[in-house]
Amino acid sequence: MVARNRMYWSMTLAGLLCWSVLTVLPSSAEPARASTPTPRKAGETRTDAAGIAQVWVPAGCFRMGSVDPDGFADQKPPFWAVKEKAYEMPAHEVCLSTGYWIDTYEVTNTAFQAFVDAGNYDKPDNWSSAGWSWRKVQQQIKIKLPLPCVNEDKPDFPRACVSWYEAEAYAKWRGGQLPTEAQWEFAARGTESNIYPWGNVWDASKANVIDATSMVAVGSYPAGVSWVGGHDMAGNLMEWVSDWLDPKYYQQQVRDDPQGPERGTKKVEKGGWWGSNSFVARSAYKHFEDPPSYADHHIGFRVVTLDAVSK
């Protein structure tokens, strides 16, 4: 009887010890908890796979466009841009649900030449169907592409004389895209919806605009950077964005992630350009006259790429 009791208690003790171990050790069947990525901060920097400097623009909301007269401040439009005012109105709230990387500087001669030298300019996969068709027509009429351009021998100058189609192809090769007008304007204005990248008061010393006779090296006006650190968003070259132009589009007041009109004949360009004026240097300004096939020495571009972290 005593032996049987000892056996009972020893079995019970062993069972309790086994149970206590099982309650302490984690189950092998329990799934591992995924770590939460740390949200990126506005203005965080990186160098992408192509070696291009970029800054982070977080998701957020701002007032896009202008309110007349306060949205134009003391800037009187030149005679040729009077009708453009209607394109910017009504001012309306726009919210971008996803953060993105945008090039710190306008695409330089060096960066664009790397695209050409590696043979990627000649690969149809980098082009939209409309862009490739345009390129074939240029070849048929013996137009040398890419077009030669002023200052193309200066590595750190922005690449001009590039059509919208060529800019689109380069952006795709980089794994990105041309910014939407909303993405470009938010990167320039921020949540405060400033008139200029640096604030609401025009300052000719902060941008290559007034009385300029040529483009200059990118980053030559560091005092004029935007809230995230974007350079030359009020001058040097104006820049292609992805949107088609429609003077009535703002009347729809698309709030969430606007992509612009579905079709059109002209593409929007943003930012002032060398030798222009303070009116066109406003971040809300959109240039209104050029089809995607057009190129000249006043127009450049920058690229947007997305990221898994979009807070």
LINHU-V414840 format. One record per pair of residues at least 4 apart in sequence whose ideal C-beta (glycine too) atoms are under 8 Angstrom apart, sorted by the first residue. I is the first residue (numbers start at 1). J is the second residue. If there is no record, write none. Layout:
[[I J] [I J]]
This chain:
[[1 5] [2 6] [3 7] [4 8] [5 9] [6 10] [7 11] [8 12] [9 13] [10 14] [11 15] [12 16] [13 17] [14 18] [15 19] [16 20] [17 21] [18 22] [19 23] [20 24] [21 25] [26 30] [37 308] [37 309] [37 311] [38 309] [39 58] [39 309] [39 311] [40 44] [40 56] [40 58] [40 99] [40 307] [40 309] [40 311] [41 56] [41 58] [42 56] [42 57] [42 58] [42 227] [42 228] [43 55] [43 56] [43 227] [43 228] [43 229] [44 55] [44 56] [45 53] [45 54] [45 55] [45 56] [45 104] [45 229] [46 53] [46 54] [46 56] [46 101] [47 51] [47 52] [47 53] [47 54] [48 52] [48 54] [48 101] [48 174] [48 175] [48 305] [49 175] [50 111] [50 114] [50 174] [51 111] [52 103] [52 107] [52 111] [52 174] [52 303] [53 103] [53 104] [53 105] [54 101] [54 102] [54 103] [54 104] [54 305] [55 101] [55 102] [55 104] [55 187] [55 228] [55 229] [55 230] [56 99] [56 100] [56 101] [56 228] [56 307] [57 96] [57 99] [57 100] [57 101] [57 102] [57 183] [57 186] [57 187] [57 228] [58 99] [58 311] [59 95] [59 96] [59 97] [59 98] [59 99] [59 310] [59 311] [60 95] [60 96] [60 186] [60 191] [61 93] [61 94] [61 95] [61 96] [61 191] [62 93] [62 94] [62 185] [62 186] [62 189] [62 190] [62 191] [62 192] [62 193] [63 91] [63 92] [63 93] [63 94] [63 193] [64 91] [64 92] [64 93] [64 94] [64 182] [64 185] [64 186] [64 193] [64 250] [64 258] [64 284] [65 71] [65 88] [65 89] [65 90] [65 91] [65 92] [65 250] [65 284] [66 71] [66 72] [66 85] [66 88] [66 89] [66 91] [66 282] [66 284] [67 71] [67 89] [67 90] [67 91] [68 72] [68 85] [68 89] [71 88] [71 89] [71 91] [71 195] [71 284] [72 76] [72 77] [72 85] [72 279] [72 282] [73 195] [73 200] [73 201] [73 202] [73 282] [74 202] [75 202] [75 277] [75 278] [75 279] [75 282] [76 279] [77 81] [77 82] [77 84] [77 85] [77 279] [78 82] [78 277] [78 279] [81 85] [81 279] [81 280] [83 87] [84 88] [84 285] [84 286] [84 287] [84 288] [85 89] [86 247] [87 245] [87 247] [87 250] [87 286] [87 288] [88 250] [88 284] [88 285] [88 286] [89 250] [90 250] [90 251] [90 253] [91 284] [92 250] [92 253] [92 255] [93 255] [94 182] [94 186] [94 254] [94 255] [94 256] [94 258] [95 255] [95 256] [95 257] [96 100] [96 182] [96 183] [96 186] [96 257] [97 256] [97 257] [97 310] [98 257] [98 306] [98 310] [99 307] [99 309] [99 310] [99 311] [100 179] [100 183] [100 304] [100 305] [100 306] [100 307] [100 310] [101 176] [101 304] [101 305] [101 306] [101 307] [102 179] [102 183] [102 184] [102 187] [102 228] [102 230] [102 302] [102 303] [102 304] [103 107] [103 302] [103 303] [103 304] [104 219] [104 229] [104 230] [104 231] [105 158] [105 218] [105 219] [105 231] [105 232] [105 302] [106 158] [106 159] [106 218] [106 231] [106 232] [106 236] [106 237] [106 239] [106 300] [106 301] [106 302] [107 111] [107 112] [107 158] [107 159] [107 167] [107 170] [107 300] [107 301] [107 302] [107 303] [108 112] [108 155] [108 156] [108 157] [108 158] [108 159] [108 218] [109 113] [109 151] [109 152] [109 153] [109 154] [109 155] [109 156] [109 157] [109 158] [109 159] [110 114] [110 155] [110 156] [111 115] [111 159] [112 116] [112 146] [112 159] [112 162] [112 170] [113 117] [114 118] [115 120] [115 121] [115 170] [115 173] [116 120] [116 121] [116 146] [119 123] [120 126] [120 169] [120 173] [121 126] [121 145] [121 146] [121 166] [121 169] [123 127] [124 132] [126 169] [126 170] [126 172] [126 173] [127 131] [127 132] [127 135] [127 165] [127 168] [127 169] [127 172] [128 132] [128 165] [128 168] [128 169] [129 133] [130 134] [130 165] [130 292] [131 135] [131 165] [131 166] [131 168] [131 169] [131 292] [132 136] [133 137] [134 138] [134 163] [134 165] [134 292] [134 293] [135 139] [135 145] [135 165] [136 140] [137 141] [138 143] [138 145] [139 143] [139 145] [143 147] [144 148] [145 166] [146 161] [146 162] [146 166] [147 161] [147 162] [147 295] [148 152] [148 161] [149 159] [149 160] [149 161] [149 162] [149 297] [150 160] [150 161] [150 214] [150 215] [150 297] [151 157] [151 160] [151 214] [151 215] [152 157] [152 159] [152 161] [154 217] [156 217] [156 218] [156 219] [157 215] [157 216] [157 217] [157 218] [158 215] [158 218] [158 232] [158 236] [158 237] [158 300] [159 300] [160 215] [160 237] [160 295] [160 296] [160 297] [160 298] [160 299] [160 300] [161 295] [161 296] [161 297] [161 299] [162 166] [162 167] [162 170] [162 240] [162 295] [162 299] [162 300] [162 301] [163 167] [163 292] [163 293] [163 294] [163 295] [164 168] [164 178] [164 240] [164 267] [164 290] [164 291] [164 292] [164 293] [164 294] [165 169] [165 292] [165 293] [166 170] [166 295] [167 171] [167 178] [167 240] [167 301] [168 172] [168 177] [168 178] [168 242] [168 292] [169 173] [170 174] [170 301] [170 303] [171 176] [171 177] [171 178] [171 301] [171 303] [171 304] [172 176] [172 177] [174 303] [174 305] [175 305] [176 303] [176 304] [176 305] [176 306] [177 242] [177 303] [177 304] [177 305] [178 240] [178 241] [178 242] [178 301] [178 303] [178 304] [179 183] [179 184] [179 187] [179 241] [179 242] [179 302] [179 303] [179 304] [180 184] [180 241] [180 242] [180 243] [180 257] [180 258] [180 259] [180 260] [180 304] [181 185] [181 241] [181 242] [181 243] [181 258] [181 260] [181 268] [181 270] [181 286] [182 186] [182 257] [182 258] [183 187] [183 241] [183 304] [184 188] [184 233] [184 239] [184 241] [184 270] [184 271] [185 189] [185 270] [185 283] [185 284] [186 190] [187 226] [187 228] [187 230] [187 233] [188 197] [188 226] [188 230] [188 233] [188 234] [188 270] [188 271] [188 283] [189 193] [189 194] [189 195] [189 197] [189 226] [189 227] [189 283] [189 284] [190 194] [190 226] [190 227] [190 228] [191 227] [192 227] [194 198] [194 199] [194 200] [194 227] [194 283] [195 199] [195 200] [195 202] [195 282] [195 283] [195 284] [196 200] [196 201] [196 202] [196 203] [196 206] [196 207] [196 224] [196 234] [196 281] [196 282] [196 283] [197 224] [197 225] [197 226] [197 227] [197 230] [197 233] [197 234] [197 283] [198 203] [198 206] [198 223] [198 224] [198 225] [198 226] [198 234] [202 278] [202 281] [203 207] [203 223] [203 224] [204 209] [204 210] [204 278] [205 221] [205 223] [206 221] [206 223] [206 224] [206 234] [207 221] [207 224] [207 232] [207 234] [207 235] [207 236] [207 272] [207 281] [208 212] [208 215] [208 216] [208 220] [208 221] [208 232] [208 235] [208 236] [208 274] [209 234] [209 235] [209 272] [209 273] [209 274] [209 275] [209 276] [209 277] [209 278] [209 281] [210 277] [210 278] [211 275] [212 216] [212 235] [212 274] [212 275] [213 274] [213 275] [214 274] [215 236] [215 237] [215 274] [215 297] [216 220] [216 236] [216 274] [218 231] [218 232] [218 236] [219 231] [219 232] [220 232] [220 236] [221 231] [221 232] [221 235] [221 236] [222 231] [224 231] [224 232] [224 233] [224 234] [224 235] [225 229] [225 230] [225 231] [225 233] [226 230] [226 233] [230 302] [232 236] [232 237] [232 271] [233 270] [233 271] [233 283] [234 271] [234 272] [234 281] [234 282] [234 283] [235 271] [235 272] [235 273] [235 274] [235 276] [235 281] [236 271] [236 273] [236 274] [236 300] [237 271] [237 273] [237 274] [237 298] [237 299] [237 300] [238 269] [238 270] [238 271] [238 272] [238 273] [238 280] [238 287] [238 298] [238 299] [238 300] [239 269] [239 270] [239 271] [239 299] [239 300] [239 301] [239 302] [240 267] [240 268] [240 269] [240 299] [240 300] [240 301] [241 267] [241 268] [241 269] [241 270] [242 259] [242 260] [242 267] [243 259] [243 260] [243 261] [243 267] [243 268] [244 260] [244 261] [244 262] [244 263] [244 264] [244 265] [244 266] [244 267] [244 268] [245 261] [245 264] [245 265] [245 266] [245 267] [245 268] [245 286] [245 288] [246 260] [246 261] [246 264] [247 288] [248 252] [249 254] [249 260] [249 261] [254 258] [260 268] [265 291] [266 288] [266 289] [266 290] [266 291] [266 292] [267 290] [267 291] [267 292] [268 286] [268 287] [268 288] [269 286] [269 287] [269 290] [269 299] [270 283] [270 285] [270 286] [270 287] [271 281] [271 283] [271 285] [272 276] [272 277] [272 278] [272 280] [272 281] [272 282] [272 285] [273 280] [273 298] [273 299] [274 298] [276 280] [276 281] [277 281] [278 282] [279 285] [280 285] [280 287] [281 285] [290 294] [290 299] [294 299] [295 299] [306 310]]
